[in-house]
Amino acid sequence: MSNSGSLIQDYINMPLNELMERADTACRKVYGSAVFIRGLLEVTNYCTMNCAYCGIRRDNAKLLRYRMSNEEILQTIKQGLHRGIKSFVLQGGVDPEFQGSKLIALADDIRNSFGSDFALTFSFGVLSYDTYRALFAAGVNRYLLRFETADATLHEALKGTELSERIRAFMHLKEIGYEAGTGFMTGLPGDSLSSNLELLASLEPDMIGIGPFIPHPETPLKHASCQGLEPTLRAVAISRLLFPYANIPATTAAGTIEQNGRELALSAGANVVMPNIGTKAYKQLYELYPGKICVSEDGFSCINCLSVRIRSVNKNLDYRRGNSRGRV
């Protein structure tokens, strides 16, 4: 997206209420009152990465680790399909048991068991081009690969990997034909909202995930401050104005730092919710950040509550697979 820098700065300087109203109008113009539901499964909290902000980082020795079996994953998807869900998101740490041929076999198992009448999103970090291509052939339609920060130096300091590697992988996803998603955290120490939005604009994603940084006590950033919800709302709203057709979730993290955070994100242009449909035991252990909401409920029990919350902002829960309108 050319010449986006000055436009982004104008949006950053705009009063938040006005910005959110514009974004809400833009979202409704494309998606009406629909808020698409994605059934989220957090399938493993093992991770070989050691990201300085993340609660499931390799060096968090206090965390009880788990992996869902393929059978557990298939059973949960079966329950979700029975409930009418048409889109599922599987994510996890960078775990050797969910990489390469094992990940491809999982995709094959899902499609062989249930067919292709639903969208399937994976999010398992940077993989090889050949693996991405094989997953796409196996029936994975969408892939989420957030860059978290556009500052290359900060990215390497926090993640131990190069930003350029992640951007290259994202471009591979687009080349192969995925609905490709990316995004970032707001409020990371030393980060720049404008730089993050400018990188986002250059990538032209189909899906955009944005949530607030929340310090975790078992990470090197445990003493850093949370900057609240406003930077996230501003980033969501600007993303909607830059990309009217993108799918943008109202994240659980937004609802964690403010009770009505997801409703505010929906009022700022978000059009997706992603309730965790896994079991309570696993949900409590996927602790990217502390205080995560909805972890004391099993599986599908929070969907009715979500529906009520969504109606409070004059929108409606929609069970369709919800392709990005830019992709049709």
Buried (B, 14 or more C-beta within 10 A) or exposed (E): BEEBBEBBEEBBEBEBEEBBBBBBEBBBEBBEBBBBBBBBBBBBBBBEBBBBBBBBBBEBEEBEEBBBEBEBBBEBBEBBBEBEBBBBBBBBBBBEEBBBEEBBEBBBBBBEBBEEEBBBBBBBBBBEEEBBBBBBEBBBBBBBBBBBBBBBEBBBEBBEBEBEEBBEBBEBBBEBEBBBBBBBBBBBBEBEBBBBBBBBBEBBBBBBBBBBBBBBEBBBBEEBEBBBBBBBBBBBBBBBBBBBBBBBBBBBBBBBBBEBBBBBBBBBBBBBBBBBBBBBEBBBBBBBBEEBBBBEBEBBEBBEEBBEBBBEBEBEBBBBBBBBBBBE
